[in-house]
Amino acid sequence: MKKNILVIYYSQTGQLEDIVKNVAQPFEAKKDEYDVIYYNIQLKEEFPFPWPGDVFFNTFPESYLQIPKEIFPPSEEILSKKYDLILFGYQVWYLTPSIPVISFLKSGFAERILKDTDVVTISGTRNMWMLSQEKLKVYLKDLGAKLVGNIALVDRHDNYTSVLTILRWLTTGQKEKSGMLPAAGVSDEEISGSVKYGNIIEKHFSSGNLSGLQPELVQNGAVEIRPFLVRVEKVGNKIFTIWSNLIIKKKEKRPLLIKFFKVYLMAAIWIISPVVLVLHLLTTPIFWYKRQKQKTYLQGINLK
């Protein structure tokens, strides 16, 4: 009997869709063994792409506070099956799984699909995904899913270059290299090369032993941890908590607060972030062991 493989994703730009379909290729290639089904999460009120700047920043509080929107139900074909493995592709918005993904996880459909099922999470992000993955781990645990693997593909350029390229991409739709700026997002080579992760997953899945899956994925470059960015994420989460709650509570002042938040965010990226980097470098000898332990944890799939 064929094994059922479900690929869940939401991809605004098409990048994540390319990644998850490449990861799924080894299963697609064995049609006599696997039935691969795709579920593209769709909101009833979609977000625009490219993003108008005001809409992008106005999405922040609901995104960070994980406030869902209404989604179209998965088809009866999807809901009627029991899956042997789920490949779960997601984006990160404001250090948190995107609103469409959160909307699915908070819908009544998620538990029905995910419960008691092995899940491999797959993200395609700028570079800060680590604490978002921690939030996703909690959702999966609460829904009764079994996280068996994680792949995190990122933009390999430095933090400041990637800020410029991602803003250009999101607000104009231009991903390609232009002028002094390189192409935005995960490189085409890594996207096409993600088939290798699918081969690793299929090998472990077909053998019936998924316990060694994540270590082999890590050995093959599926998860890169930059300790400095973990620190930035921790600081960012504290700041985002304050800003998001303030904007939500002060409804009458929302437009003004969003403008202030936009200015603050740009200042944090270009002024505060370099200070955090210097402090991180200066304290490296003191916290080296702690950061190595943290790195090992974040490359894994367990939840503290």
C-alpha positions as CSV (number, residue, x, y, z in Angstrom):
1,M,0.0,0.0,0.0
2,K,1.2,3.5,-0.9
3,K,2.4,5.8,1.9
4,N,0.6,9.2,2.0
5,I,2.9,12.3,2.1
6,L,1.3,15.7,2.7
7,V,3.2,18.9,1.8
8,I,1.8,21.9,3.6
9,Y,3.0,25.4,2.8
10,Y,2.2,29.0,2.3
11,S,4.4,30.9,-0.1
12,Q,3.8,34.5,-0.9
13,T,6.7,35.0,-3.4
14,G,7.0,31.4,-4.7
15,Q,10.4,30.8,-3.1
16,L,9.1,28.5,-0.4
17,E,6.9,26.6,-2.8
18,D,10.0,25.9,-4.9
19,I,11.9,24.7,-1.8
20,V,9.2,22.3,-0.5
21,K,8.6,20.9,-4.0
22,N,12.3,20.2,-4.4
23,V,12.4,18.5,-1.0
24,A,9.4,16.4,-2.0
25,Q,11.0,15.3,-5.3
26,P,12.5,12.0,-4.1
27,F,9.0,11.0,-2.9
28,E,7.5,12.2,-6.2
29,A,10.0,10.1,-8.1
30,K,8.7,6.9,-6.4
31,K,5.0,7.1,-7.5
32,D,4.6,3.4,-6.9
33,E,5.5,3.8,-3.2
34,Y,4.2,7.3,-2.3
35,D,1.1,9.4,-2.9
36,V,2.3,13.0,-2.6
37,I,-0.4,15.6,-1.9
38,Y,0.1,19.4,-1.7
39,Y,-1.9,21.8,0.5
40,N,-1.3,25.4,-0.1
41,I,-2.8,27.4,2.8
42,Q,-5.0,30.2,1.5
43,L,-6.5,33.1,3.4
44,K,-10.0,34.3,2.6
45,E,-8.5,37.8,2.6
46,E,-5.0,37.6,1.0
47,F,-2.0,39.8,1.7
48,P,-0.7,41.7,-1.3
49,F,2.6,41.1,-3.0
50,P,4.5,43.2,-3.6
51,W,3.7,44.7,-0.2
52,P,2.8,48.4,-0.1
53,G,5.1,49.7,2.7
54,D,2.2,50.8,4.9
55,V,0.5,47.4,4.7
56,F,3.8,45.6,5.5
57,F,4.4,47.5,8.7
58,N,0.8,47.6,9.7
59,T,0.8,43.8,9.7
60,F,3.3,43.7,12.5
61,P,1.2,43.6,15.7
62,E,-1.2,40.9,14.5
63,S,1.7,38.9,13.1
64,Y,3.9,39.0,16.2
65,L,0.9,38.4,18.6
66,Q,-0.1,35.4,16.4
67,I,-3.6,36.7,15.7
68,P,-5.2,34.5,13.0
69,K,-7.3,35.3,10.0
70,E,-9.9,33.1,8.3
71,I,-8.6,30.5,5.9
72,F,-10.3,28.5,3.2
73,P,-10.8,24.9,4.4
74,P,-8.6,22.2,3.1
75,S,-10.3,20.1,0.5
76,E,-12.2,17.0,1.5
77,E,-9.5,14.9,-0.3
78,I,-6.9,16.3,2.1
79,L,-9.0,16.0,5.2
80,S,-10.2,12.5,4.5
81,K,-6.7,10.9,4.5
82,K,-4.3,9.8,7.2
83,Y,-0.8,10.8,6.5
84,D,2.4,8.9,7.1
85,L,4.6,12.0,6.8
86,I,4.1,15.7,6.6
87,L,6.5,18.2,5.1
88,F,5.5,21.5,6.7
89,G,6.9,24.6,4.9
90,Y,6.6,28.0,6.5
91,Q,7.8,31.6,6.4
92,V,8.8,33.9,9.2
93,W,7.1,37.2,9.7
94,Y,8.4,39.5,12.5
95,L,10.3,36.7,14.3
96,T,7.1,34.5,14.3
97,P,5.5,32.0,11.9
98,S,3.6,33.9,9.3
99,I,-0.1,34.9,9.8
100,P,-1.3,32.3,7.2
101,V,0.6,29.5,9.0
102,I,-0.6,30.6,12.4
103,S,-4.2,30.8,11.0
104,F,-3.9,27.2,9.8
105,L,-2.4,26.0,13.1
106,K,-5.2,27.8,15.1
107,S,-7.9,26.4,12.8
108,G,-9.9,23.4,13.6
109,F,-8.3,21.6,10.6
110,A,-4.7,21.5,12.0
111,E,-5.2,18.9,14.7
112,R,-7.2,16.7,12.4
113,I,-4.3,16.6,9.9
114,L,-1.3,16.8,12.2
115,K,-2.2,14.7,15.2
116,D,0.0,11.6,15.7
117,T,1.8,12.3,12.5
118,D,5.6,12.6,11.8
119,V,6.4,16.2,10.7
120,V,9.5,17.7,9.0
121,T,9.5,21.5,9.2
122,I,11.0,23.5,6.3
123,S,11.6,27.3,6.4
124,G,13.0,29.7,3.8
125,T,13.9,33.0,5.5
126,R,16.1,36.0,5.5
127,N,18.2,34.7,8.4
128,M,16.3,34.9,11.8
129,W,14.2,31.8,12.2
130,M,15.5,30.2,15.4
131,L,13.0,31.5,18.0
132,S,10.2,31.3,15.4
133,Q,10.9,27.6,15.2
134,E,10.6,27.4,19.0
135,K,7.2,28.9,18.8
136,L,6.2,26.4,16.0
137,K,7.5,23.5,18.1
138,V,5.0,24.4,20.8
139,Y,2.1,24.5,18.3
140,L,3.1,21.1,17.0
141,K,3.4,19.6,20.4
142,D,0.0,20.9,21.5
143,L,-1.6,19.5,18.3
144,G,-0.1,16.1,18.9
145,A,2.2,16.1,16.0
146,K,5.7,14.4,16.1
147,L,8.5,16.7,15.0
148,V,11.2,14.4,13.4
149,G,13.2,16.9,11.3
150,N,13.9,20.5,10.5
151,I,15.4,22.3,7.5
152,A,16.1,26.0,7.6
153,L,17.3,27.6,4.4
154,V,18.4,31.2,4.7
155,D,19.9,34.2,2.8
156,R,23.7,33.7,3.2
157,H,24.6,37.4,2.8
158,D,25.5,39.5,5.8
159,N,22.7,40.8,8.0
160,Y,22.7,44.4,6.6
161,T,22.9,43.4,3.0
162,S,20.0,41.0,3.4
163,V,17.9,43.8,5.0
164,L,18.2,45.9,1.9
165,T,17.6,43.1,-0.6
166,I,14.5,41.7,1.3
167,L,12.9,45.2,1.6
168,R,13.5,45.7,-2.2
169,W,12.0,42.3,-2.9
170,L,9.0,42.7,-0.7
171,T,8.1,46.2,-1.7
172,T,8.9,46.1,-5.4
173,G,8.8,42.4,-6.3
174,Q,12.4,42.5,-7.6
175,K,14.4,39.6,-6.4
176,E,17.2,39.8,-9.0
177,K,20.6,41.4,-8.5
178,S,20.7,45.1,-9.2
179,G,23.4,47.7,-8.9
180,M,25.5,47.0,-5.8
181,L,22.9,44.7,-4.3
182,P,22.9,40.9,-4.8
183,A,19.8,38.8,-5.4
184,A,17.4,38.5,-2.5
185,G,16.5,35.5,-0.5
186,V,17.7,31.9,-0.6
187,S,20.1,31.4,-3.5
188,D,18.9,29.5,-6.6
189,E,21.7,26.9,-6.0
190,E,20.5,26.2,-2.5
191,I,16.9,25.9,-3.6
192,S,17.7,23.4,-6.4
193,G,20.1,21.7,-4.1
194,S,17.5,21.1,-1.4
195,V,16.6,17.9,-3.2
196,K,19.4,16.4,-1.2
197,Y,17.5,16.9,2.0
198,G,14.5,15.1,0.4
199,N,16.8,12.2,-0.4
200,I,17.9,12.1,3.3
201,I,14.3,12.2,4.5
202,E,13.1,9.5,2.1
203,K,16.0,7.3,3.1
204,H,15.2,7.4,6.8
205,F,11.5,7.3,6.2
206,S,11.7,4.2,4.0
207,S,13.9,2.4,6.5
208,G,11.3,3.1,9.3
209,N,13.9,4.8,11.5
210,L,13.6,8.6,11.8
211,S,15.6,8.9,14.9
212,G,18.8,9.7,13.0
213,L,17.2,12.0,10.5
214,Q,17.9,15.4,12.1
215,P,21.6,14.7,12.8
216,E,22.2,13.7,9.2
217,L,20.3,16.8,8.0
218,V,22.5,19.0,10.2
219,Q,25.6,17.2,8.9
220,N,24.6,18.1,5.4
221,G,24.1,21.8,6.1
222,A,20.3,21.9,6.6
223,V,20.5,24.1,9.7
224,E,23.0,26.9,10.2
225,I,23.1,28.7,13.6
226,R,24.6,32.1,13.9
227,P,24.9,32.8,17.7
228,F,24.9,36.6,17.1
229,L,21.5,36.4,15.4
230,V,20.1,34.3,18.2
231,R,21.0,37.2,20.5
232,V,19.4,39.7,18.2
233,E,16.2,37.6,18.1
234,K,16.0,37.4,21.9
235,V,16.3,41.2,22.1
236,G,13.9,41.6,19.2
237,N,11.3,39.5,20.8
238,K,11.4,41.6,24.0
239,I,11.0,44.8,22.0
240,F,8.3,43.4,19.7
241,T,6.3,42.3,22.7
242,I,6.2,45.9,24.0
243,W,5.5,47.5,20.6
244,S,2.8,45.0,19.5
245,N,0.8,45.2,22.7
246,L,1.0,49.0,22.7
247,I,-0.3,49.2,19.1
248,I,-3.1,46.7,19.7
249,K,-4.2,48.4,22.9
250,K,-4.0,52.0,21.6
251,K,-6.4,51.5,18.6
252,E,-7.1,55.2,18.1
253,K,-3.4,55.9,17.9
254,R,-2.5,53.0,15.7
255,P,-1.5,54.8,12.5
256,L,0.9,57.1,14.4
257,L,2.3,54.2,16.5
258,I,3.0,52.2,13.3
259,K,5.0,55.1,11.9
260,F,7.0,55.4,15.1
261,F,7.5,51.6,15.1
262,K,8.8,51.8,11.5
263,V,11.3,54.4,12.5
264,Y,12.3,52.5,15.6
265,L,12.8,49.3,13.6
266,M,15.1,50.9,11.1
267,A,17.1,52.5,13.9
268,A,17.3,49.1,15.7
269,I,18.6,47.4,12.6
270,W,21.2,50.0,11.7
271,I,22.2,51.4,15.1
272,I,21.3,49.1,17.9
273,S,22.1,45.9,16.1
274,P,25.8,46.8,15.6
275,V,26.1,47.6,19.3
276,V,24.7,44.1,20.1
277,L,27.2,42.6,17.7
278,V,30.2,44.3,19.4
279,L,28.9,43.2,22.8
280,H,28.4,39.7,21.5
281,L,32.0,39.5,20.2
282,L,33.5,40.9,23.4
283,T,31.7,38.4,25.5
284,T,32.4,35.4,23.3
285,P,35.2,33.9,25.5
286,I,33.0,34.2,28.6
287,F,29.9,32.6,27.0
288,W,31.5,30.3,24.5
289,Y,30.4,27.0,26.2
290,K,26.9,28.3,26.8
291,R,26.6,29.4,23.1
292,Q,27.8,26.0,21.8
293,K,25.2,24.3,24.0
294,Q,22.6,26.6,22.6
295,K,23.7,26.0,19.1
296,T,23.4,22.3,19.5
297,Y,19.9,22.6,20.9
298,L,18.7,24.9,18.2
299,Q,20.0,22.6,15.5
300,G,17.9,19.8,17.0
301,I,14.2,19.1,17.2
302,N,13.5,18.8,20.9
303,L,11.6,21.3,22.9
304,K,12.9,22.6,26.2
